[in-house]
Amino acid sequence: MTLKELADRLGADLQGDGEKVINALASLEEAKDDELAFLANVRYTQKMAETSAGAVIVAADYQGPGENLLRCQDPYFGYREAMVLFYGFREHPIVGMHPTACVDATAEVDASVALGAHVTISRGATVDPGTVIYPGVFVGPGCRVGRDCVLYPNVCLYDGSVLGNRVTVHANSSIGVDGFGYATHTCDDGVVRHDKIPPVGWVELEDDVEIGSCCAIERATMGPTVIGAGTKFADLVAIGHGTKLGKHCLMVSQAGIAGSTVVGNYCVFAGQAGVVGHIRIGDGVRVGAQAGVTGDLDSDVEVLGSPAIPRVEAGRSYTLISRLPEMRANLRKLSKDVERLRARIADLEGGQEQV
């Protein structure tokens, strides 16, 4: 594709040779003369003088080196659009129904649905047109799977799980597992027991949700656990029973939210961020890596640390941490100086009494 064609397709302003042909995309460090790279993070601006890329997607207001540039208002989205143009999305190899797939007689599966080997569709389940189900997937009783969904190998949908349209669940994730609900009590013989509370709720994944690999979303004790439309999970994310997660949120790997928490829209939880149960988090909240949220958060705040505190305060605190050894040494010295002064004062006071 020529740079002029690319610029037209991306809605970008072209600076440079419009007839130059681009054959692929690559990073700034690795791109060759016939490949397109992108610059979306200013930290990598210095690499622009070193890259061998034939052209680079940059911000509209970029000022710096570069012979062939595609200027976009959002260079990262421009890169995404170029990736779609050149490579498209994964083409699923499954067509029709594999002979080892097991579909209950009461299930309603559209004829266009692709079922891989050893898929199980249980009684009363429904699967809408265009959905692709990879080998080893279990769709439990009464589940509802919307249009154009993709369930990758060994996904498990427990009974009653509801998936909207265009939902993707990656390999080995479990939707609708029993919530961590137990009543702890002391028996007549003095033994303390944790007796299971039967969960009768379910999980709902709204339209355009994507769940990463090895995630677990618990069913509620009563009512639904909800993952809002457009929300995306990385791998190894855990959601507690009864949680309501808003629309277009991002959950990075190993983040977790305990049960009965209500989260607003457009929130971001970085890697290993944790949230206690039974709290409310507003819209647009950003929780930093390894942060621990222990209380309600207003909308549009950014927090770090454990317990999580506002980012500015956390930055000051972390700055002090590096100075703790120096501060400790100074404190010891001050303590010794104070002791010497006290001794000197005591000597002076004793001498005055004798006089």
Secondary structure, 3 states (H helix, E strand, C coil): CEHHHHHHHHCCEEECCCCCECCEECCCCCCCCCEEEECCCHHHHHHHHCCCCCEEEEECCCCCCCCCEEEECCHHHHHHHHHHHHHCCCCCCCCCECCCCEECCCCEECCCCEECCCCEECCCCEECCCCEECCCCEECCCCEECCCCEECCCCEECCCCEECCCCEECCCCEEEECCCCEEEEECCCCCEEEEECCCCCEEEECCCCEECCCCEEECCCCCEEEECCCCEECCCCEECCCCEECCCCEECCCCEECCCCEECCCCEECCCCEECCCCEECCCCEECCCCEECCCECCCCEEECCCCEEHHHHHHHHHHHCCHHHHHHHHHHHHHHHHHHHHHHHHHHHHHHHC
